[in-house]
């Protein structure tokens, strides 16, 4: 093999290596972007979960208040009935 062929082969390998390096850097950049997107989605899901839990607690409180109001209404009805019968 001649030196010129060796130089050409070395230059070709260097070019291929540089292309591969650029491709790997692009892949790494894409992976970083994907990772950031996953982190954002995870944060949004956590916020949604927190919101759902808060709504569930509020719903339970509303239900308890409705039961108390219903009991009070029944008591008032009984008092009104007693008042009407007297």
Protein Blocks (a to p, Z undefined) as FASTA:
>chain_A
ZZklmmmmmmmmmmmmmmmmmmmmmmmmmmmmmmmmmmmmmmmmmmmmmmmmmmmmmmmm
mmmmmmmmmmmmmmmmmmmmmmmmZZ
